[in-house]
Amino acid sequence: MIRVCCNLCGQDDWQVRFPATLNGSQALQVEAFRCTSPSYGHHPQIVQCRHCGYVYANPRWSPDELIAAYTAVEDDTYVAEREGRELTFRKHLQQLEKVTGTGNGRSLLDIGAYIGVFVEVAAQSGWEAWGVEPSDWAAAAAQAQGLNVITGTQDAPELNGQQFDVVTMWDVIEHVDDPLVEMTKAYHLLKPGGWFVVHTMDIDSLTARLMGPRWPWLMDMHLHYFSQRTMAQMLQKIGYEVVWSGAQGRYLRFGYLATRVGGLNRRLGRLAYWLVEKLRLTETAVPVNFGDLFTVYARKKL
């Protein structure tokens, strides 16, 4: 594992916010990097910068290890949860179009598209929608559905010289090695006046503060823990104009939600799943919002 500086201000002066819980093993486990991993509470040391307050994992795995893990990852549970993802992304798209305007043939790039659910939803709404995804398995699944999903990252040669009206990152920025670099790359992929939409966890939310070390988003695969303040500061540092920031939840099937409870407490999870099955609610999707996930709409200046 490697020691890193603050991604926001560049300082190497921090205090421990949450000690590591890796139980002596620092080896990167690919399965822990699945989008639907239940490994809550299993994470490297998480620190907070004394200068700007930014929260991040330090030390952590190298960039090469991370991209190798995301290239190799497979996640059948995500496929099983597709209905909840579709409902979530349709809701996200409705909110997005209130800010950016509707598609009508305009271009959109989803970074970290996984199996392409948001790309598909956006295309159905009239966007010329593309995605880019490092997981060989996930990109292949999207391509098998006829979706415009490129295998790779923002450095993929297919994106050279391309510019889009909207670039999105849904639950992606917390996973990357260098958010400042990745959001700068997204800036250059935008047309002048284009919109960047990023969704991530809020380390300063009431839920996160009340739960402390029991907050479920403290996980191996999460390397960066933004607040709405530090996200705005990083976006403004790059040159974006932050237009709106606020909490935004998602839809989950009751059955999937019960498995997430099991990630926190096995006994309670088994009870929850038994109850959901008994009531025949396993496939029923419901809106969930604890206020600890937020979306930011930022604009590239003309």
SVG drawing of the C-alpha trace seen along z (x, -y; Angstrom):
<svg xmlns="http://www.w3.org/2000/svg" viewBox="-47 -32 51 48">
<polyline fill="none" stroke="black" stroke-width="0.4" points="0.0,0.0 1.2,-3.5 0.9,-6.7 -0.7,-9.7 -1.3,-13.4 -4.6,-15.2 -6.2,-15.3 -7.8,-18.7 -5.0,-20.9 -2.0,-18.7 -0.8,-18.7 0.6,-15.7 -0.7,-16.7 -3.6,-14.6 -5.2,-13.0 -6.8,-9.6 -10.6,-9.7 -11.3,-6.0 -8.5,-3.4 -8.0,-0.6 -10.2,2.5 -8.4,4.8 -7.6,7.4 -3.9,7.6 -4.5,8.3 -3.7,5.5 -4.0,7.5 -6.5,6.2 -9.5,8.5 -11.2,8.1 -14.6,9.2 -14.6,6.3 -14.6,3.9 -17.9,5.2 -20.5,2.4 -22.8,4.5 -20.2,5.7 -21.6,6.1 -18.2,5.6 -19.4,2.7 -16.9,1.6 -13.9,3.3 -11.6,0.5 -8.0,-0.8 -7.1,-3.7 -9.3,-6.8 -7.8,-10.2 -8.8,-13.8 -6.6,-16.6 -5.8,-19.2 -5.6,-22.0 -8.8,-21.7 -10.9,-18.9 -10.8,-16.5 -11.4,-12.8 -9.6,-10.0 -8.1,-6.5 -4.4,-6.7 -2.4,-4.6 -4.1,-2.7 -3.6,-0.4 -1.6,-1.6 -3.3,-3.0 -2.2,0.1 -3.7,2.4 -7.0,0.5 -7.4,0.5 -6.6,4.2 -9.3,4.9 -11.9,2.8 -10.9,4.4 -11.4,7.9 -14.5,7.3 -17.8,9.2 -21.1,8.6 -24.1,10.8 -25.9,9.3 -26.0,5.9 -27.7,7.6 -30.3,9.1 -31.0,5.6 -31.5,4.1 -35.1,3.0 -34.1,0.9 -31.2,-0.6 -33.5,-1.5 -36.0,-3.3 -33.1,-5.1 -31.6,-6.3 -35.0,-7.3 -35.5,-9.5 -31.9,-10.9 -32.5,-11.6 -35.7,-13.5 -33.8,-15.7 -30.9,-16.1 -33.2,-17.2 -34.7,-19.9 -31.3,-21.4 -29.6,-20.6 -32.6,-20.5 -33.9,-17.4 -31.9,-15.2 -33.3,-15.8 -30.2,-14.3 -27.7,-16.1 -24.7,-14.0 -24.1,-12.4 -21.2,-10.4 -21.6,-8.3 -18.2,-7.5 -18.1,-4.2 -21.2,-3.0 -21.0,0.6 -23.6,2.6 -25.0,-0.5 -28.3,-1.0 -28.1,-4.8 -26.8,-4.8 -29.9,-2.8 -32.3,-5.0 -30.8,-8.2 -30.9,-6.8 -34.6,-6.0 -35.2,-9.6 -33.6,-11.0 -30.0,-11.4 -27.1,-10.4 -25.8,-8.4 -22.4,-6.8 -20.6,-5.2 -17.1,-4.1 -16.4,-1.3 -13.2,0.4 -14.7,3.8 -14.4,6.2 -17.4,8.1 -19.7,5.1 -18.7,3.4 -19.3,6.6 -22.7,7.0 -23.6,3.5 -22.3,4.0 -24.3,7.3 -27.4,5.1 -26.4,2.9 -25.4,0.0 -22.6,-2.5 -20.3,-1.5 -16.5,-1.7 -14.3,0.7 -11.7,-1.4 -11.4,-4.7 -11.5,-8.3 -8.1,-7.7 -9.7,-5.4 -8.5,-6.4 -12.2,-6.4 -12.7,-9.5 -9.8,-11.5 -11.1,-14.8 -14.7,-14.1 -16.8,-16.5 -20.3,-16.1 -23.1,-18.2 -23.3,-16.3 -20.9,-14.1 -22.1,-12.0 -20.4,-10.1 -22.9,-8.1 -21.2,-6.5 -17.8,-6.5 -15.6,-9.4 -15.2,-7.8 -13.5,-4.8 -10.8,-6.4 -7.2,-7.0 -7.2,-10.7 -10.6,-12.5 -9.0,-15.9 -7.4,-14.4 -10.5,-12.4 -12.9,-15.4 -10.4,-17.5 -10.5,-15.0 -14.3,-15.2 -14.0,-19.0 -12.1,-18.6 -14.7,-16.1 -17.4,-18.8 -18.4,-21.3 -18.3,-24.9 -21.3,-25.4 -21.7,-21.7 -22.9,-20.0 -21.0,-17.7 -23.1,-15.7 -21.5,-13.8 -23.1,-11.6 -21.4,-10.3 -21.6,-9.8 -21.6,-12.7 -19.2,-12.3 -20.6,-15.3 -24.3,-14.2 -26.2,-13.8 -26.4,-10.0 -22.7,-9.7 -22.0,-11.8 -24.5,-9.9 -23.2,-6.4 -19.5,-7.3 -17.4,-4.1 -20.6,-2.1 -21.5,-4.2 -21.9,-1.5 -20.2,-3.4 -16.8,-3.0 -15.6,-0.2 -12.5,1.2 -13.5,-0.2 -14.3,-3.8 -11.1,-5.8 -12.5,-9.3 -15.2,-10.7 -16.4,-14.1 -18.7,-16.5 -20.8,-18.9 -18.3,-21.6 -15.1,-19.8 -16.7,-18.6 -17.6,-22.2 -14.1,-23.4 -12.5,-20.7 -14.9,-21.4 -14.2,-25.2 -10.5,-24.5 -10.8,-22.8 -12.8,-25.6 -16.4,-24.4 -19.3,-26.6 -21.2,-24.7 -24.9,-25.4 -26.7,-23.0 -25.8,-20.4 -28.2,-18.4 -29.1,-15.0 -30.5,-12.5 -31.6,-8.9 -32.2,-5.8 -34.6,-2.9 -33.9,0.6 -35.8,3.9 -36.9,5.0 -35.0,8.3 -31.8,6.4 -32.2,4.0 -32.5,7.0 -29.1,8.3 -27.6,4.9 -28.9,5.1 -27.1,8.4 -23.9,6.7 -24.2,4.8 -25.6,7.5 -26.0,11.1 -28.7,12.1 -30.8,9.0 -30.3,9.4 -31.6,13.0 -34.6,11.9 -35.2,9.0 -35.0,11.3 -37.3,13.9 -39.9,11.1 -39.6,9.7 -40.1,13.2 -43.0,13.9 -44.7,10.8 -43.9,11.5 -42.1,8.2 -38.7,9.4 -39.1,7.9 -40.9,4.7 -38.7,1.6 -39.0,-1.3 -37.3,-4.8 -34.6,-5.0 -32.9,-8.3 -31.0,-8.6 -29.6,-12.0 -26.0,-10.6 -25.8,-10.5 -25.7,-13.7 -25.6,-15.0 -23.8,-18.1 -24.6,-19.9 -21.6,-21.9 -21.1,-23.7 -18.1,-24.3 -17.9,-28.0 -18.5,-29.3"/>
</svg>
